[in-house]
Amino acid sequence: MEMIIFDTQQELDAYAAELFVGIVKEKPDAVLGLATGSTPIGIYDKIVELHKQNNVSFKDVTTFNLDEYVGIKPDNDQSYAYYMKQHLFSHIDIPENQIHLPNGMASDVELESNAYDAMLEARPVDIQLLGLGHNGHIGFNEPDVNLSGGTHVVKLKEETREANARFFDSMDEVPEYAITMGVGSILKANTIVLAVRGADKAEIVKEALTGPITTNVPASLLQTHARVIVLLDREAGRMLS
Ligand code: GLP
C-alpha cells in the first residue's frame, strides 16, 4: 500500500486528479470508477481544469459510480447522478451513454444490481476513486458481519444518514436505503485511490489501514488489494506513524 500525506488539500486534489488524467492520457478508453461525498469535489475540479488546459479528451472513457440513493430521481439535486453532472460530467466531453451509476429508481433492484455487475464484468475498472465513511464504509458498504461481493441494496446506518444529513434540508429527507457496488466489485479494480481528509477521519483511517482486516471496517479489506494508493491530508493522517 502506497501512502502519501499532503500538507494541503490543494496538493492532494492535484495529485489525485493527475493520477486519473494520467490513466486517460495513457489509455484513452480507460474505465474510471468514481465516488461522491465532499472529498472528491476538489479532485473533480482539478480534473476539469486539466481537461481544459491540456486538451485531455474523455470521449472514449467509460465511468462507473460506486453508489446511489434509493428512491431519489437522477434530476433531484440530492442524487449522486446530479452531483456527478454538476461536479464533473457537464464539464468534460464524455458521452452520456458511457456514464454509469446504479439506478436508485429501479423497480426491480435485483435485476438492476445484476445488470450493473454484468457491465462491470465486461468493462473492468482501471482506476477506482474511494472516499471513507466515518464508520469505515466504502461506497455504501456498511460495517456488518457479512459483506456482499456484488452490487446490492443496503440499509444505511443511522450514523451514515446523520453524516450525510448536511446535504439535505432535514434528517427526514435523508434516504434510508442505497444501492452500492459491493466490496468484491470494488476490489476488482486494477488500481484503487483512497482519498481521505479531515481530523474526524484520523481514527478510522488508522483502523482501516493498520488494524485487523474485518467486515466491521469494510475499508480494512483494501489491505488485501495489490495496488492501493492512499492520499491523506495531515489531519486525516495524524494518527499514523
Ligand atoms: C458517502 C458516500 C461514500 C463516501 C462517504 C464519505 O457515504 N457513499 O462513498 O466516501 O460519503 O464522504 P465525505 O467525503 O463527504 O466524508
Residues whose N, C-alpha, C, O or C-beta is under 5 A from the ligand:
A	BS01	GLP	A35 T36 G37 S38 T39 G131 L132 G133 G139 F140
